[in-house]
Each structure stands twice: as structure tokens, then as C-alpha cells.
Amino acid sequence: MSERIVIATADDHAYGQLQEMLGEAAGDAFAEDRCCSLSETVASVRRGGMDALLLDLDLPGSQGVATLQHMRSMDPMLPIILICSPAQQPLARQVLGQSVQGYILKGNGIGYLLAQMLHDCIGQGLLRLELQRAQVSLDFVDDAVIGTDIRGGVDYINSAAEVMTGWQREEAMGQPITQVMRLVEGSRDGSNPLGLVQQDSWPRGGRSKASMVRRDGARMDIEESVAPIHGGHGRISGAVVVFQDVTEARRMSYLAQHDALTRLPNRVLLNDRIAQAIGLAQRNGNSTALLFLDLDNFKRINDSLGHAGGDQLLREVAQRLSDSVRGSDTVSRNGGDEFVVLLAEARSLQDAGIAAQKILAALAEPYRIDQQDVQVTTSIGISVYPADAIDADTLMKNADTAMYCAKQAGRNNFQFFRHDMNQQALERQCIERDFSRAHQRNQLRLYFQPRIDLATGTIIGAEALLRWRHPTRGLLLPECFLKHAEDSGLIVPIGRWALHEACLQFRRWQMLDSRLTSMAVKLSSTELCQPDFVSCVDAILKQTGLPPSSLQFDIHEVTLIQDVVTSGTTLQQLSALGVQLALVDFGLGSSSLHTLLALPFDVLKINRVSVQAMGCRSGQESIAGALIALGKRLGCQMVAAGVETLEQCVLLQVEGCSQATGFLFGPGMPARQFSRLLKAKTIATEAVQA
């Protein structure tokens, strides 16, 4: 297809000469049209469709440079070649490269030079048009694009790159790209992209991650690719960098794999780490251990501290866990108060046990939360690859099962998984499922165990004991369901029901026997932390008519040591109400004396272990006597628990203990049976006086 050339000249001789020159030099490569005046030429340019304009400076109406500027304003991309006389050559040189792409002198008969000039001008015009279109397109893409020249100076920057770098186009042009696109040291092997594309080893079309510092100093994560720009003869004449902001994408990726509160890996990232650890263990013939942790009584602590305090505690637990393991291990938060530790290279069970013991010790140290000391312990289950499981899901499930066994074993310990635990776990799940409906189905019962006055053998009180009459399993003791009741929060409504029933029943017995002075009810940590607990107790006492002094709450020391301040406030309010407070298992706790001095206890219950050591000549028979003496000095009433023999009964009287419970006087029994025991009035007396 011929390229359309417009020859704007009124000189017939010049026009004919130009036609002849182009025909001889280029054949039919060009199709020439003629304009004989400025107005005709202007109209032709406005219509468009021409590939180049040969403009005679002597064209009638022409005003020299002003005419050229007018033509250029109508079509900035149109190639223009001037036809001038030798006298006009200085003007042609003046505008060369600005308004025009070349000029020829009238009478110059070198036609092939004119044809070559036209081809070059038309080609450059098309190239400029393509570049303009490309720049317009690049200004509308989301990716940032920066081009450099052979010296590494910026010769192009699109709108997205202006925004991301903070450099305006006018300021960036000519600046070194290392100044406009300033990367953090180490982000890529070379800071100048021009140097990169000249390396034979540089992967063409590859993408890499880097960190860039914007002009305002803000840091941005980017993903970039670098490519060379080739000039004549295939030589590199510059480079182009295409990059995009991945800061948000990287943040979202991080959040998808990490816990927002503790910044620890979450279950998603943990599963990937477990898969990697199993693969490594398979190749090397090693073991991998998974430790599943659950904080003991965290719900109660969280309710006491509030959510902000609970969150702070979880963050500190996470930090202690991270400090307790190796850098190659993974600490993950599984959700709530559950954590998982992956020991990627546990060479033996002993390694896992040592790690678990270290964690138990680290977490047991007091925490300072909101100006108060808080203690929290944890239960740990351990599952080992390949002995216990060969896949991540089973490994996790088995560690979880072992953790529940650690809870059942008394908390604050670790247990290795055993395959018989699965059956135990299944039974536990069935019991937990049934227990969630036990209260609604009226399956819970209160049993009562007599408390006697050792001096007279008279029944002076009772201890309320919770039992569950399961439809198929029979009568179940609290150890079968109490932990689930506390963890699930069911202990709160059940505890209030039990308290109301115990107070109501004991008041009925008091109406028949004035010697009955004390009804003991066990109090859990969850109940103690309820904000309305004291008002609820007051309401129940008023509803049942039981005097506050006849109600005794039995409290284990472990219930108190995790949050003495909050517990102490509630106990002080109960004491002000007139309720009696008893510390259970006195002598077993590590800080009983400190707890005694800090809290308003009226009664100390000597633990069963110390009572049963009396009379057995094991070297520990004096412990109960020492505890009794200490309690009396503190002004507390002493009650011995778990009395089973007459010898123990006699020794307790000798040491000065005033009251006791135990199988010697009667086990826990239904209210009807307890009523018959009260009427007999002889069983306890005979046991004491035997």
C-alpha cells in the first residue's frame, strides 16, 4: 500500500521535480497529492489521512515559523519536511527537530535521499504514535512502570509509579532510578535494574520481592520484574521495571497464617509446619513431637480479669512459650486458651518430656496483670510421630486426647498419648453430652455426709455432695463430670440449684434438731468469680430462711491462688454477710499460710492424707497435730476430713481437733437416709465413745 504524501507548493517546476525524484527513487511507494496554497494545505491537514507533508516555505500565505507551529498544533504526530531555498536554510536548521523532521533544498536532485528521509520520518511518526498510545495505556494500568536510558536515568514513569514512589513525572525525569525507586538494602542483588539485565544469569521475566522506600520515607513491600530495552543492533539501551504494591497482600497473607492477638502461627500455618516436619522426619528417620496445651481454669481467670486482662495474659503466655523452645520449633495458638508446640526434631520421648516440664515451670511463674499477681497453670498432652500417628490430623487429635487425660489427672501436668486413651476419650464425650442435659432432666441429686462434734459424738452438721444418677451408668461421682461442668459453665446454674436445695433441706432439719449448726457446700472457682454471686447467696438465704452463720462454703486453695485479689474481695463480702468460710485440704497447698493470713477463713479442714497418716508410724503422724496447733493459734475451728478408724478419731481428740467427717461416721447419703440417721442419734456417739 502506497504512503500518501502531500506536496504543498505553488512552484510547478519544484513540484514536477519532486514527483520525478520520488518516482525514480521509490517507484509507486508514494502517492503524491498537491496543495497550492496555505488554506488548501490547512484543509488537507485537518482532513487527515496523509502520512507526510512536504511544505514549501514560499507557499502563498505562509508566515514561516508561525505556519509551522499552526500545522503542528493541528497534528502533532504528522511528519513535516521543508522545501526551501539556500537562503532559507538557516530557518530550516532552526526548526529542525522541533517542528519539522527534515528539509530539502530546491534543485537538489538526489531523489533517493528524499525517499529515505520520507520513510524514516513516517516510521518515526508511527513509532511516536505507538509510544504515545502505549504511554496513555500505561498511565491507566494498576502496575507501576519506570523506564531508564542507557545511563540508568529515568526517561519514563507512569501514573501508578508516581503514586507509589512519591515522585512527580517532571521531577523524576533524568534522575537516577536508584534515587526514584530506592530499595532497602538486600532487597535485590543489585540496586540498579540496568546492571541486573546486563547479567547473563538474570532470569528474564522473573518476579522478585523487594522493599522500597517512598520519597516520604514510608516503606512499601513490592513485587517487581525487570526487563531490558533493546536499541539498534540488539544492544541494550535501557531497562524497564514493572512493580506492584504487595504490602496489603503480604499483610493479609500474614494475618491469614497468624493469630491476631499473639502473633503466633495459627492452625493454617501450623498444619504446613507439621507436614514439613513429618517429611523431614521421614527422610532422616527421626521423630516429631506435638504438645497440645490448654490453660487450667482460664475461663474463670478471664472472667475475673476482664477481656483486656485476659488478652494480656494470653500474650504473655505466648511469649513465655516462645522463650521456652528452640528456634526450630513452632509455637502456635489453636484458639481460645489452647496452644500447640511442634518439636520438629524430638529425638526421643525424653526430649518431649523435658520440653513439657520446662514449659510447665515457665508458665507457672506469677503474671503481673493490671497491678495484681495472677497464676495460671497448664495441662499438656503429647503425641509423637511416627509412634502415635503418621499424619498431622491424627497427631493433633491424639495430643488433644492426651491433654484431656492430663486434666483428669489433676491439671498442671503432662501426659503422653496411649492408644487406650481413645476409648477413654469416647466415653468422656458421651458423658459430657449426657451431662449437658442432666440438670434439665432432673438427674442430679444432693447427698449429705454427717459432720460430728468429736467431744460429744453428736451430729452437728452436714456436707452437701453432688451426685448424678445416669440412666444407664448408675450413680456417678463428681470426678466423672465436675471438670466438664466447670469448663462449660454449667457449674453456675447447677451450683445455685445445689446451694438452694442444701439450704432449704438443712433449714428443715434445723427445725427438728437445734444442735445442727453448719451446712457445708463446695464452692468452685467459676462460681466464686461470678459478679452477682454474693447477692445470689444473700437471696437464697432469705428465700430458705437459713441463718447465714449456718452456711459454710468449702474452698480449695487452688481456687484462690490464681487470683487472690479478686477472690479475696468476694470472700470478704461473704464474710460480711455472716457466711462461714472453710479452707479445704489445709496442709497440702504450697502457700496455705500466706492464703490464711490474707483471707477471712473461719474453718480449716485438715486434708485426708495427713489424717490417715496418724497412728501409722510412718514418721508423718505428727503433721496433723502441727496443723491443728497452727489452726488454733490462728483462731480457726479445725475439722478433720476422711476419718476412717477409731484410732484416728482418738488421736484427733488428743490433739484438740473439734469436728470430723469420714466413713467412720457415715458416707454421703440421700436426704431421707440422713433424716433417719438424725433420729437415731446413736451411730456417731457409739463410734466416738467406742
MOBEL-V698559 format. One record per residue. N is the residue number from 0. RES is the residue in one letter. PHI is phi as a letter, one per 20 degrees, with the letter a starting at -180 (none if undefined). Layout:
n={N | N}
res={RES | RES}
phi={PHI | PHI}
This chain:
n={0 | 1 | 2 | 3 | 4 | 5 | 6 | 7 | 8 | 9 | 10 | 11 | 12 | 13 | 14 | 15 | 16 | 17 | 18 | 19 | 20 | 21 | 22 | 23 | 24 | 25 | 26 | 27 | 28 | 29 | 30 | 31 | 32 | 33 | 34 | 35 | 36 | 37 | 38 | 39 | 40 | 41 | 42 | 43 | 44 | 45 | 46 | 47 | 48 | 49 | 50 | 51 | 52 | 53 | 54 | 55 | 56 | 57 | 58 | 59 | 60 | 61 | 62 | 63 | 64 | 65 | 66 | 67 | 68 | 69 | 70 | 71 | 72 | 73 | 74 | 75 | 76 | 77 | 78 | 79 | 80 | 81 | 82 | 83 | 84 | 85 | 86 | 87 | 88 | 89 | 90 | 91 | 92 | 93 | 94 | 95 | 96 | 97 | 98 | 99 | 100 | 101 | 102 | 103 | 104 | 105 | 106 | 107 | 108 | 109 | 110 | 111 | 112 | 113 | 114 | 115 | 116 | 117 | 118 | 119 | 120 | 121 | 122 | 123 | 124 | 125 | 126 | 127 | 128 | 129 | 130 | 131 | 132 | 133 | 134 | 135 | 136 | 137 | 138 | 139 | 140 | 141 | 142 | 143 | 144 | 145 | 146 | 147 | 148 | 149 | 150 | 151 | 152 | 153 | 154 | 155 | 156 | 157 | 158 | 159 | 160 | 161 | 162 | 163 | 164 | 165 | 166 | 167 | 168 | 169 | 170 | 171 | 172 | 173 | 174 | 175 | 176 | 177 | 178 | 179 | 180 | 181 | 182 | 183 | 184 | 185 | 186 | 187 | 188 | 189 | 190 | 191 | 192 | 193 | 194 | 195 | 196 | 197 | 198 | 199 | 200 | 201 | 202 | 203 | 204 | 205 | 206 | 207 | 208 | 209 | 210 | 211 | 212 | 213 | 214 | 215 | 216 | 217 | 218 | 219 | 220 | 221 | 222 | 223 | 224 | 225 | 226 | 227 | 228 | 229 | 230 | 231 | 232 | 233 | 234 | 235 | 236 | 237 | 238 | 239 | 240 | 241 | 242 | 243 | 244 | 245 | 246 | 247 | 248 | 249 | 250 | 251 | 252 | 253 | 254 | 255 | 256 | 257 | 258 | 259 | 260 | 261 | 262 | 263 | 264 | 265 | 266 | 267 | 268 | 269 | 270 | 271 | 272 | 273 | 274 | 275 | 276 | 277 | 278 | 279 | 280 | 281 | 282 | 283 | 284 | 285 | 286 | 287 | 288 | 289 | 290 | 291 | 292 | 293 | 294 | 295 | 296 | 297 | 298 | 299 | 300 | 301 | 302 | 303 | 304 | 305 | 306 | 307 | 308 | 309 | 310 | 311 | 312 | 313 | 314 | 315 | 316 | 317 | 318 | 319 | 320 | 321 | 322 | 323 | 324 | 325 | 326 | 327 | 328 | 329 | 330 | 331 | 332 | 333 | 334 | 335 | 336 | 337 | 338 | 339 | 340 | 341 | 342 | 343 | 344 | 345 | 346 | 347 | 348 | 349 | 350 | 351 | 352 | 353 | 354 | 355 | 356 | 357 | 358 | 359 | 360 | 361 | 362 | 363 | 364 | 365 | 366 | 367 | 368 | 369 | 370 | 371 | 372 | 373 | 374 | 375 | 376 | 377 | 378 | 379 | 380 | 381 | 382 | 383 | 384 | 385 | 386 | 387 | 388 | 389 | 390 | 391 | 392 | 393 | 394 | 395 | 396 | 397 | 398 | 399 | 400 | 401 | 402 | 403 | 404 | 405 | 406 | 407 | 408 | 409 | 410 | 411 | 412 | 413 | 414 | 415 | 416 | 417 | 418 | 419 | 420 | 421 | 422 | 423 | 424 | 425 | 426 | 427 | 428 | 429 | 430 | 431 | 432 | 433 | 434 | 435 | 436 | 437 | 438 | 439 | 440 | 441 | 442 | 443 | 444 | 445 | 446 | 447 | 448 | 449 | 450 | 451 | 452 | 453 | 454 | 455 | 456 | 457 | 458 | 459 | 460 | 461 | 462 | 463 | 464 | 465 | 466 | 467 | 468 | 469 | 470 | 471 | 472 | 473 | 474 | 475 | 476 | 477 | 478 | 479 | 480 | 481 | 482 | 483 | 484 | 485 | 486 | 487 | 488 | 489 | 490 | 491 | 492 | 493 | 494 | 495 | 496 | 497 | 498 | 499 | 500 | 501 | 502 | 503 | 504 | 505 | 506 | 507 | 508 | 509 | 510 | 511 | 512 | 513 | 514 | 515 | 516 | 517 | 518 | 519 | 520 | 521 | 522 | 523 | 524 | 525 | 526 | 527 | 528 | 529 | 530 | 531 | 532 | 533 | 534 | 535 | 536 | 537 | 538 | 539 | 540 | 541 | 542 | 543 | 544 | 545 | 546 | 547 | 548 | 549 | 550 | 551 | 552 | 553 | 554 | 555 | 556 | 557 | 558 | 559 | 560 | 561 | 562 | 563 | 564 | 565 | 566 | 567 | 568 | 569 | 570 | 571 | 572 | 573 | 574 | 575 | 576 | 577 | 578 | 579 | 580 | 581 | 582 | 583 | 584 | 585 | 586 | 587 | 588 | 589 | 590 | 591 | 592 | 593 | 594 | 595 | 596 | 597 | 598 | 599 | 600 | 601 | 602 | 603 | 604 | 605 | 606 | 607 | 608 | 609 | 610 | 611 | 612 | 613 | 614 | 615 | 616 | 617 | 618 | 619 | 620 | 621 | 622 | 623 | 624 | 625 | 626 | 627 | 628 | 629 | 630 | 631 | 632 | 633 | 634 | 635 | 636 | 637 | 638 | 639 | 640 | 641 | 642 | 643 | 644 | 645 | 646 | 647 | 648 | 649 | 650 | 651 | 652 | 653 | 654 | 655 | 656 | 657 | 658 | 659 | 660 | 661 | 662 | 663 | 664 | 665 | 666 | 667 | 668 | 669 | 670 | 671 | 672 | 673 | 674 | 675 | 676 | 677 | 678 | 679 | 680 | 681 | 682 | 683 | 684 | 685 | 686 | 687 | 688 | 689}
res={M | S | E | R | I | V | I | A | T | A | D | D | H | A | Y | G | Q | L | Q | E | M | L | G | E | A | A | G | D | A | F | A | E | D | R | C | C | S | L | S | E | T | V | A | S | V | R | R | G | G | M | D | A | L | L | L | D | L | D | L | P | G | S | Q | G | V | A | T | L | Q | H | M | R | S | M | D | P | M | L | P | I | I | L | I | C | S | P | A | Q | Q | P | L | A | R | Q | V | L | G | Q | S | V | Q | G | Y | I | L | K | G | N | G | I | G | Y | L | L | A | Q | M | L | H | D | C | I | G | Q | G | L | L | R | L | E | L | Q | R | A | Q | V | S | L | D | F | V | D | D | A | V | I | G | T | D | I | R | G | G | V | D | Y | I | N | S | A | A | E | V | M | T | G | W | Q | R | E | E | A | M | G | Q | P | I | T | Q | V | M | R | L | V | E | G | S | R | D | G | S | N | P | L | G | L | V | Q | Q | D | S | W | P | R | G | G | R | S | K | A | S | M | V | R | R | D | G | A | R | M | D | I | E | E | S | V | A | P | I | H | G | G | H | G | R | I | S | G | A | V | V | V | F | Q | D | V | T | E | A | R | R | M | S | Y | L | A | Q | H | D | A | L | T | R | L | P | N | R | V | L | L | N | D | R | I | A | Q | A | I | G | L | A | Q | R | N | G | N | S | T | A | L | L | F | L | D | L | D | N | F | K | R | I | N | D | S | L | G | H | A | G | G | D | Q | L | L | R | E | V | A | Q | R | L | S | D | S | V | R | G | S | D | T | V | S | R | N | G | G | D | E | F | V | V | L | L | A | E | A | R | S | L | Q | D | A | G | I | A | A | Q | K | I | L | A | A | L | A | E | P | Y | R | I | D | Q | Q | D | V | Q | V | T | T | S | I | G | I | S | V | Y | P | A | D | A | I | D | A | D | T | L | M | K | N | A | D | T | A | M | Y | C | A | K | Q | A | G | R | N | N | F | Q | F | F | R | H | D | M | N | Q | Q | A | L | E | R | Q | C | I | E | R | D | F | S | R | A | H | Q | R | N | Q | L | R | L | Y | F | Q | P | R | I | D | L | A | T | G | T | I | I | G | A | E | A | L | L | R | W | R | H | P | T | R | G | L | L | L | P | E | C | F | L | K | H | A | E | D | S | G | L | I | V | P | I | G | R | W | A | L | H | E | A | C | L | Q | F | R | R | W | Q | M | L | D | S | R | L | T | S | M | A | V | K | L | S | S | T | E | L | C | Q | P | D | F | V | S | C | V | D | A | I | L | K | Q | T | G | L | P | P | S | S | L | Q | F | D | I | H | E | V | T | L | I | Q | D | V | V | T | S | G | T | T | L | Q | Q | L | S | A | L | G | V | Q | L | A | L | V | D | F | G | L | G | S | S | S | L | H | T | L | L | A | L | P | F | D | V | L | K | I | N | R | V | S | V | Q | A | M | G | C | R | S | G | Q | E | S | I | A | G | A | L | I | A | L | G | K | R | L | G | C | Q | M | V | A | A | G | V | E | T | L | E | Q | C | V | L | L | Q | V | E | G | C | S | Q | A | T | G | F | L | F | G | P | G | M | P | A | R | Q | F | S | R | L | L | K | A | K | T | I | A | T | E | A | V | Q | A}
phi={none | f | e | e | d | d | d | e | b | e | e | f | f | f | f | f | f | f | g | f | f | f | f | f | e | c | m | e | f | c | d | e | d | c | c | d | b | f | f | f | f | f | f | f | f | f | f | m | n | e | e | a | c | e | d | e | f | e | g | g | n | f | c | m | f | f | f | f | f | f | f | f | f | f | b | f | e | f | f | c | d | e | d | c | e | g | f | e | f | g | f | f | f | f | e | f | n | d | e | c | e | r | b | c | e | f | n | f | e | e | f | f | f | f | f | f | f | f | g | f | f | f | f | f | f | f | f | f | f | f | f | f | f | f | f | f | f | f | f | d | e | f | f | e | c | c | d | c | e | f | e | n | e | f | d | b | b | e | f | f | f | g | f | f | e | n | d | f | g | f | f | f | g | n | f | g | f | f | e | f | d | e | e | f | g | n | f | b | f | c | f | d | f | f | f | f | f | e | e | f | e | f | f | f | m | f | d | c | e | b | c | d | d | f | f | e | n | f | e | c | e | c | c | c | c | c | c | e | d | e | d | f | l | m | f | f | d | r | b | c | d | d | b | c | f | d | g | f | f | f | f | f | f | f | f | f | d | c | f | f | f | d | m | e | g | e | f | f | f | f | g | f | f | f | f | f | f | f | f | f | f | f | f | e | m | d | d | c | d | d | d | d | d | c | f | f | l | f | g | f | f | f | f | f | e | n | f | f | f | f | f | f | f | f | f | f | f | g | f | f | f | f | f | e | c | f | f | e | e | c | d | c | e | e | o | l | d | d | c | c | d | d | e | f | c | e | f | b | f | f | g | f | f | f | f | f | f | f | f | g | f | f | f | f | f | f | d | d | c | l | m | b | e | c | d | b | d | b | d | c | d | c | c | c | e | e | f | d | a | d | c | f | f | f | f | f | f | f | f | f | f | f | f | f | f | f | f | f | e | o | m | l | b | c | c | e | f | c | f | f | f | f | f | f | f | f | f | f | f | f | f | f | f | f | f | f | d | f | f | f | e | l | e | e | c | d | d | c | d | f | d | d | e | f | f | d | m | e | f | d | a | b | d | e | c | e | c | c | e | f | f | c | e | n | e | d | e | g | f | e | b | f | f | f | f | f | f | e | n | f | f | f | f | f | f | f | f | f | f | f | f | f | f | f | f | f | f | f | f | f | f | e | b | f | f | f | d | b | d | e | c | f | c | e | f | f | f | f | e | f | f | d | f | f | f | f | f | g | f | f | f | f | f | e | n | f | f | g | f | e | d | c | e | e | c | f | f | f | f | e | f | f | b | f | f | f | f | f | f | f | f | f | f | f | f | f | f | o | f | e | c | c | e | e | l | g | o | e | f | e | c | f | f | f | f | g | f | e | c | e | e | d | c | d | d | f | f | g | f | f | f | f | f | f | n | e | l | e | n | d | f | e | f | f | f | f | f | f | f | f | f | f | f | e | m | d | f | d | c | e | d | m | f | c | c | f | f | f | f | f | f | f | f | f | f | o | f | e | c | b | c | q | f | f | d | q | e | f | b | f | g | f | f | f | f | f | f | f | f | f | l | c | f | f | f | f | f | f | e | f}
